[in-house]
């Protein structure tokens, strides 16, 4: 399965069946994880047959059967949340491509236990991963015109990028981002919030996957008259 197809099929799944990850699947996840950590300077880990990321109530009523997860951590830096959001998005879609399901958890995880596991690194959340009891369902989404604007005639790659960004999981499904484009420059801004920079990284990854990295450049700001 391609990453684009995985993006179309990935939905949040909170309940999992009693099926361990196979050796080949673990090996592929490990290689992808090593690549992400090396490329983005992170300390993300895959924890298997371990449900310590979730408290008793969460395990009983929400994350039922979840016993594998990615621990999202890294050395504290101003851009850590965005890098972890970007890397986490990649791991979610790669997992989906392997036939697995995922759930990004930024708030209701066992922070004390995960901080202890991280050994000094900052933890921003976990991603449950495994074989889902279902394939989930699409989240409610805003319209492309509600979250984006392009100066001039909109190219197909920009449209595809926005559509992909709207598939990204965001905190409380708020999709509180705005995507602006002009020529081959793109700027994404996000409403201020506790998970804003994490969401920004996730949305950027999805936009790149939909638009194609070769078609545009990220901009820190756009001209006032754009």
N, C-alpha and C positions, 0 to 999 in steps of 0.2 A: 504494500500500500504506500502511495506517495504521501509526502507531508501535506500537500494540498488536499488530497482526499481525506486524510486524517483530520484536517481542520474542519471539513464539512461534516464529518461523522462524530467528532468529539462533543460530548455533552457531560455535564456534571453527573457523577454517579456516587451515591453515598452508601450504598449497601453492596456487599461483596459475597461471593460464594466461597466455600471451603476448598480452594484449589491452590496449591503452592505454585510459585513461579518456577518454570522449568530452567534447567541449567543453561541452555542456549539463550533463553530470554534474559536471564540474569547477566550472562556474559555480554550480550549486546547492550543492555542498559548500562553496565559498568564501563564499557568503552565510550559510550556517548557521554556519560557523566564525567569521565576523565577529560574528554575533549573540552567540555563546557568549563570545568574548573580551571583547566590550563589556559584556555583562551580568555576567560573573563576574570581570572584571579579570585575564584570563589572556593568555598569549602563545603559544597553540597555533598550529602551522603545518601546512599540507599540503605535503609534499614529493613531487614526481612524478618518475617515471623516475629514481629514486635508491634504491640499495640499501645506502647507507652505514650505515643503522641496524643492519645485521646483519653479524656477522663471517663469515669464510670458511666455517667449519665449520657455522654456523647456516644460511647460505645454501645450502650443499650438501646438508645432511641434514634440516633442519627447515623453514626459511622458504623453500622452493624457489619461485622465480619471484616473490617479493615485491619489488616495486620502487616502491611508493607507500606512504606512511605519514603519519600525524599525529604530529608531534613535540609531546609533552605537556610544556609548560613554563610558567613564570610567575615573578614576583618572589617571593623567599622570604618567606613569612609562616607563622604557626602553622597556618593552615587551608588552605594551598595544596594539600596532597595530597587533601583531601576535595573541594575545588572542582574539581580536575582529574579526580578520579574521577567526579564528577557530570557534568561537561561531556563527558568521554570516553564515558560511557555514552550520552549523547544523540547524539554523533557516530557511535557504532557502530550504533545503531538507525536513525538517519537514513540512513546508508550502506546498511544492509540494505534499507530502504524504496526505495532507488534501484536495487536489484538487485545490490548489491555484497556482498562478504563481508569479514570482519575477524578480526583476532587481536590481543588486548591482550598486550603484552610488557612486563613490569615488571623482569625480571631479566636475560635473555639478549640484551640489545641492546648496541650499541657505545657505551658511555657516554662515552668520550673524544671520539669524533666528534660525538655529539649535543650534548655540552656546548659544543663549539666552535661548532656551528650556532646554539645558543641565545643566543649573544652576551651572556652575563652572567646570563641567567635560569636558574633551577633546573629541571633535567629529571628527571621521575619515571618516564618510560617512553615507549613509542611504540605506536601502533596500526597494524598493517599493514592496508592496504585495497586491494581490487582484485576481479577476477573469479576466484572460487575454482575449483580443479580438481574440487571436490566442494562440497556444501552443509554438510559437517560432520555431526556427530551430537550428540544431547543428552548433556550431562554427567550423571554420577551425582549424585543429589540426596538430601538429607536430607528427612524428612517435616515437614510443617508443624508438627505438635505437638512436634517436637524443637527447633524454633527460635523458637516464639512462644507467648505466653500472653495472654489477654484477661480482664480483670476484669469479670465479668457475662456477659450474653448477647452473644455475638460478632456484630457486624453484618456484612452481606455485604461491605461495602467493605474491612473489615480482613482478612477471609479472602482476598479477591482480591489485596490488597496483599502478603500473605505469599506467596501463590502466585507472584506476579510477582517478588518478591525472590529466590525460590529459582531463578529462571531467570537471575539475574545472574551474570556471570563473576566469580569470586573467586580470589585467589592460591592456587595448588595445589588449587583446588576444595574448600577446607576448609569454606566456608560457616560460618565461626566467629562468627556473629552471633546475637543474641537480640532479638526484637521484642516489646515489651510495649505493651499498649493498655488504656486506661480511658476511658470516655465518648468524647470526640472527640480525646483526646490519645494520641500515639504516641511511644515512645522506642525507639531502636535502640542497643544496646551491642555492642562488638566485642572479642573476645579480643586482648590485646596482641600485636603482631607488626610486622615491618618494613613490611608493606604494609597494615596495618590501616586507616589513615585513607583510603587510596585505595579499598579495598574498601567502606568505609563510605559514601563518596560514590556509588559504583556502586549499592550496594544501596538507598540512599535514593532514587535516581532511579527504579529499578525499582518500588519500593514505591509511590511517588507515581503512577507511570503506571498501576499496577494498581488502586490504591485510589481515585484521583481526588483531586487537591489540595483540592477544595472540601469534602471530607468530614471532614477532620481537621486538626490542628495538631501540629507537632513539639514535643516537650517536652524540656527539658534534664534533668529528673528527674521521677519520679512519687512521689506520697505513699507513705510507708512502709507504709500499710495497703491499698495498691491491690490 
